[in-house]
Amino acid sequence: MSTTSTNSLESKLLAFFKDMAFAKENNNYESDRGKFVFHMTDWQEELGSLLRLFSSPDDYDQDQANQVMQALFYHVLPHLNAAAEIYDDAAELYKMHNKLPSS
């Protein structure tokens, strides 16, 4: 990560991670913080594509929209899940709150 904006993002992500009590008590803190930043930044290109799709859906044909959504589900979400697992047990919290209301 070499650009100023990325370095700024990296420093903010590292500070966010450091502030989490779980991370401070983790025996693998040094290793985990690097993994956390990787999982939070590896999908920046897909984030840009998703923002463009949501901002201007008429600029995309269905195949292009499908590619953006597939990248979200197959690349972005696994990285976010991995970052959440490293950060804390956020995935379990999501499972508890991901119940659809009964019809």
Secondary structure, DSSP 8 states (H G I E B T S, - for coil): --SHHHHHHHHHHHHHHHHSHHHHH-TTHHHHHHHHHHHHHTTHHHHHHHHHHHH-GGGS-HHHHHHHHHHIIIIIHHHHHHHHHHHSSHHHHHHHH------
